[in-house]
Amino acid sequence: MDINTKKLKKNAFRVSKNRGETASRVRVPGGKCSAQVLQQVADIAQEYGNGSVHLTTRQGFEIEGISLADVDKVNERLQPIIEAMEINQETPGKGYPASGTRNVSACIGNRVCPFGNYNTAAFAKRIEDAIFPNDLHFKIALTGCANDCIKARMHDFGIIGMTLPQYDPSRCVACNACVKGCDQLSVDALRMENYKIVRNEEKCVGCGVCVTKCPTRAWTRSQKKYYRLTIMGRTGKRNPRLGEDFLVWADEDTIIKVILNTYRFVKEYIDPKAPGGKEHVGYIIDRVGFTEFKKWALEGVELPPETIVKDCVYWSGIHYR
């Protein structure tokens, strides 16, 4: 049968190496879904696939072994899942309207993890709502703290949760637990002076280890949420590299505006001859220059007074070409 592979891929179906077969990629923003969605995915795999489901590196589901003749039926069966996940959609019953912008992934965050500084799944869903559907190739990941369990620095945009630790000297018993914890598990930003703790603001990465180590709650997390935004990490064949800091002590609104501005930047500067109309945003910045990217990224953005913006960013990584 004749298949428009470009249309198939845009509809979030993979072109399989197995003749006559495809695989459906199910979006799960933030990697969080209900048990009911899990059962619905399993039912589709049993009825239309080969009974197997791959858990992708981007925290979505890939339902394998679907006949190309059943794509329309699978899209209809995906509708309850799309509605349950509240995914932006153009035409109900027709599946996903785009696949270029990948599923927004996240660690489990402060719903479970004691180190998490914020609700990663909730912020991931907010970003998903702002950017999807879109055919541009973007990868975004969120992690709850500086441990970076999601490998945020390997993405176009990595969002690392931060807290501005609040110290109450009246509750401090000078046990030194926070100082030891910061030294052994983080960046050695604390010291004891006259039986009170002094925090080195320049060294502190906002990880919150001091909060987890304090037995008397002399250290608590700030009510306001802060984030470190890393940019243009990537894997790939030419120049894999880790993302570098762009914003530190930023807020959610700022990050979403910067991401949306970057979509505008890519539309302006993408190579019209790029294969499949897709060019990795990191390579676009390499070609156009960080200064031009920064101008676009911060256009119309009102930065909070605490936010630090990097004047210039340099990437290295591994060069194969």
N, C-alpha and C positions, 0 to 999 in steps of 0.2 A: 504493500500500500504506500501511496505517496504521502509524505509527512513534511510539513513546513517546520523544520527544526528550530528556526529562530522563534517562531510563534510558540512552539512547544516549550522552549527554555524560558521564555518570558512568562509563561503560565506556571512556572516553578516545577516543571518536569525535567528530569535529567535525560540526556541522550545516552542510552545504555550501549555497552559493547555487545549486548545480546540482541540479535536481530529480532525485531518485532516487539521488543520490550522497552519499558521506561520505568522511571522511579519518581514518585511524588515527594516533594520536599515540603514539610509542614512547618510553618513558622510557630515558634514558642518564645515570644519576647521575654527576656530575663530568665529563660530556662524554667519557668514556673507554670504548671498547668494542673488541672484537677484530675482526680482519678477517673472521672467520667470521660474526659478527653483521651486519657490513656486507653480506655476500653474502646472508644470509637476508632482510634487509630488501629488498635488490634483487630477490630472487626473488619475494617477495610483491607488490612493485610491478609486476613484469612479469606475474604470473599473475592478480592480482585488481585492480590499479590501472590507471593510464594510463601506467605506465612511468616516472613522475616521483616523486622524493622531495624534499621540502623540508627543509632543515636549519633548524630553528627557532631563534629567538633564545634559547631556553632550552636549546639544545644537544641537543634530541631530534630524532627523525625524524618527519616527517609524510608518510604514504603517501597520495597523492592519488588521486581518481577511482575509489574503491571503490563498487561497487553495494551499496545497502542490503540487498539480498537475500543478499549474501555476508558479512555481518558475522560470523556464527557460524563460517564457514569460516576467515575471517581470524584470528579469536581462536584457533582451533586451530593455525594456522600460526605465531602469535605465541608459542606456549608454549615452544618451544626458546629463543627470544630472552629471554623472561622468566626462564627458568631459568638461562641463561648469565649474565644480568645480576644474578641473585640478588635479584629484586624480590619483596617480600612480596606474597603472593597468597592469596585466600580459597578459590577453586575453580579447580583446574588446568583449562586448556582453555577458560576463560571470559574470558580477557583480563584487563585491568586492573580492579581493584575500585573505583577512585576516580580522580578527575582534579582535584579542587579544589586540593589541595596540589601545586604545580607541580614539575617536574623540578628537582632541586638542581643548579645549574650551577657550573662552576669553570674557572679558567684552568689552564694546563698544569702550573704549580707546579714544584717542585724536581726532578721527574723529568727535566726538560729545561732549564728556564730557570735561568741562573746567579743571577738575582735572587730566585728563589723561596725562601721560608723554611721550607716544609713541603710534604708530599705532599697537594696539594689534592684529588685524586681519592679518596684513601683516607679523608680526613675527610668529604668529600661523601657517600661511600657509608655512613659511620657515621651521619651525620645522616639520610640516606634511610631506613636501617633503623629509626631511632628514630621517624620521623614518618609513614611511609607504610604502609598507605593511610589517607587522611583526606580528607573532603569540604570541610574548611575551606580558604579561599583564602589560601595563603601562598606567598611567593616568597623563596627563599634562594639566595645566591651566595657563593662563596669565591674569594678572590684571594690569591696567594702573597706579595705584598709591597705596599708603599704606592703603587706605580705604579697599582694597581687596574685592571688590564687587563680584568677581567670586569665593571666598573662596579658593584661591590658596593654602593655608596652609593645605588643606584637601586632597592634591594630592601627588603622588610620586615626582613630580617636580612642584613647584609653582614659577612662575616668576612674580616678583613685580616691576613695573616701578619706576625708581628713576630719579631725576634731581639734578645736582650740582648747586644750585641757584647762579646766578651771580648778584653781588651788585654794583651799580653805585652810589657812594655817591654824585655825582654832581646833580643827579636827586632827591635825598632824601629830603623831606621837614619835616622830623622828626615828622610825624603825628602819629606814633606808631601803625598804623593799622596792620602792619605785625607782630609786637611783640604780640599784642592782639590776632591776628588770630592764631599764633603758640601756644600761651598759651592755648587758648580755644579749638582749633581743632586738635592740634598735640602734640608735645613733649616739648614745652617751651624751644626751642633752641636759641631764640633770646633775646637780651637785648639792651637797649639804653645807649650809653656812649658818652657824649659830643655831643649830638644831631646827632650821627651816630649809625648805627646798627652794632652790633657784633654778629656773628654766632658761636655757640658752635659746632665745627666740630664733636666732639665725640657724641653729643646728636642728631644731625640732622639726620633724616631718609630719606631725599631727597624727601619729599612728594610734595613740590611745593606750599603749602598753602600760603607762603609768596608772591609768584608770583601772586596768584589769589587775594590777599588782597591789594596789592600796587596800589594806584591810579595814580602814576606818572611813572610807569615802571622803578622804581629804582631797582626792582628785576625782573630778566628775567630767563627763563629756559636755561640751558646749551645746546649748539648745540649738543654736544655728548650725546648719550643715555646711561644710566646706569641701572643696574638691580640687584635686590636682588634675589638670588636663594635659595628657601627653599626646603628641601628634606624629603621624606618619611612620609608625612602625610597620613592618611588613615581612613576609616571607617571600618566596619566589626564586626564580632562576638567575636573575641578574645581580641584585644587590639586597639580600635580606639584612634587616637591621632592626634595632630596638627604637621605639618612639622616644622622643625627647620632651622635656617639660616645655609647655608653652604658657600655661596659666597656673598659678599656685594660689591657694586660698580663694578660689572662685566660687560662685553660687550656681544653682541649677539653671536659672534664667539665662545667665551669661553663656553657659556652655551650650544650651540649645540654640541661642542666637548665633554663636560662632559656627556651629555645625551647619545651620541653615545657610549662613553666609558662604560657607565653603561649597555648598551645592551650587550656589550662584557663580562662585569663582570657577568651578569646574566647567559649568556650561559655557562660560566665557572663553576659557583657554584650552579646552579639550582638543586634541588633535583630530581634525575632521576625517583623517585617513586611518584613525585607530581601528584595529581589527574588531569587527562587531560593534563599532561605535563606542567602545569602552577603552578608557585609559586610566590606569591606576593614579589616584590623586597624588600620591607621593612623588611619582615620576613627573607629573605636571608641575608640582612645586619645584622639583629639581631643575626643570627646564625653564620655568618662568622666573623663579627666584623667591626666597623667603620674604623679602621686603614687600613684594607685590601681594603675595598671599596674606601677609599680616594686615595690609591695608584693607583688603576685602573682608577678612575674617572679623575685624573689629569695627567695621562700618556700622554706625548706629547703635553700638553696644555701650551702655553705661556701666562701667566697671565699679563694683563695690570698692570702698577705700582700702580694704585689706588686700585686695587682689594684686599679685605681682605678675607683671607681664615680662616675658623674656625679650630682651632687645634683639637678640639674634639667636638662631638655632642652627647647630651644626650636626649633621649625621655622618656616621662612618659606616659601620657594618662590614659585611663581607662582599667583596667585588669579584664577580665572575666574568664581568665584561667591562 
